[in-house]
Amino acid sequence: MNYKMISYILGMVLKIEAVFMTLPCLVAVIYREKSGYAFLVVMLLCLLLGQIMTAKKPSNKIFYTREGFVTVALCWIMMSILGALPFLISGEIKGVIDALFETVSGFTTTGASILSDVESMSRCILFWRSFTHWIGGMGVLVFVLAVLPFGGGNDIHLMRAESPGPSVGKFVPKVRSTAMILYGIYIVITIVEVLFLLAGKMPLFEALCSTFGTAGTGGFGVKNDSFSSYSPYLQYVVTVFMILFGINFNVYFLLLIRKFAQAFKFEEIKYYLGIILVAVLIVTLDIHKLFPDWESSFRHASFQVASIITTTGFSTVDFDLWPQMSKTILVMLMFVGACAGSTGGGIKVSRFVILLKTVKKELNTLIHSRNIKKIQINGRSVEHEVVRSVNVFLIAYVMVFSFSVLLISVDEFNLTSNFTAVAATLNNIGPGLEMVGPSQNFGMFSGFSKLVLIFDMLAGRLELFPLLILFKPATWRKN
């Protein structure tokens, strides 16, 4: 275990977090808010700790998969703890666990909240709360790799540990160039959404916070009713961009370099868009009697389907009041999630595609015992290692999910609330049903249950294994 390199990277992340906090400080200056001093204090703390940890560059810069997973997990934990301090120092969130819950929910792009009245909070706190979504959407370590190359040739282990999906590759030979391309695409789409929202006469502050929530597929907003009070135009804009941020960024890169044929070959995108289309049509038909016209039904159905499958968590209505079929579809979409290589959460469409093809292959083998045809995606054979990793991921997922539901049941809340609370946090969605529905929050859970859900949010964002590996004693041995 290369402890010195891990410590050095953690120090660099602290410095990056300090830089990010300059933005809420600027917001505090613009709106003349006293809460801004909290960010200044934490900035100085991050810079001090970061300087101590990076004072001496490690001579050995080589790290492998184990170090990559440990580094990513520790970075996210450390980043969340320090990111929670402004809430506590400003006094806008009182409890330590509550502040940590809100911050982890932000960085992991979950959007689950313990707050019942966000409109009473200061602008700088609301900005930081939403900005954590944007930071966590693409991943802070991907950003670090984009601006600060570490060398050693093993940077890909960090990117693979932090990026969502069954597998992560490099667009171009150098990891730094890949990270820069990812963030370049991310920033451009973010700016485009801000411009569309401004065109719909949304105030700049609200446009920025809404875009941060959409880009990171997070869901924190600046209004208590989320998006229900905004115009139909703004709701349609956010619907479209939620879907766009749920698409594998490999597709955007291929479009950028004009390899259109390869871009349109992505099977995962076809399944992703197909699932959205079918779900929207069914939900629209199911809820049309609840709204005055078909346009309203289609708009709300589209928004909620896009919000849930991309794990964003915004809402235009209280979908907990919808018919059972529509609610069932939304719960199913919680588990499906967005595409691999996107900012969305969930199990990922690609994993379900691989599983469906695995089942199909198994059935064909039962009928034709000599069938040795391999599973193919995008015209290429899927390696056995990828299929194995998908199966292992699902086993770990079911175990973490089941154990989490069991643990939070100590609060004696009903099964639907507990089940969807874990589904909403482990899949990084935000709202669930009943007691954790879109018009409710997670504040009623005990401190112990909130810690379980905090673990779920981190585990879901990091695809389980970077966090689980911390609990294995062999991880910390030198060899």
Secondary structure, DSSP 4 states (H G I P E B T S, - for coil): --HHHHHHHHHHHHHHHHHHTHHHHHHHHHTT-TTHHHHHHHHHHHHHHHHHHTSS--S-----HHHHHHHHHHHHHHHHHHHHHHHHHHTSS--HHHHHHHHHHHHTT----S-S-GGGS-HHHHHHHHHHHHHHHH-HHHHHHHH----SS-THHHHHHHS-SS----SSSSHHHHHHHHHHHHHHHHHHHHHHHHHTT--HHHHHHHHHHHHTT----SSTTTTTTS-HHHHHHHHHHHHHHTS-HHHHHHHHTT-HHHHTT-HHHHHHHHHHHHHHHHHHHHHGGGSSSHHHHHHHHHHHHHHHHTT----SS-GGGS-HHHHHHHHHHHHH-S-TTSS--SS-HHHHHHHHHHHHHHHHHHHSTT--PPPEETTEEPPHHHHHHHHHHHHHHHHHHHHHHHHHGGG---HHHHHHHHHHHHTT----SGGGSTT--STTS-HHHHHHHHHHHHHHHTTSHHHHGGG-GGGGS--
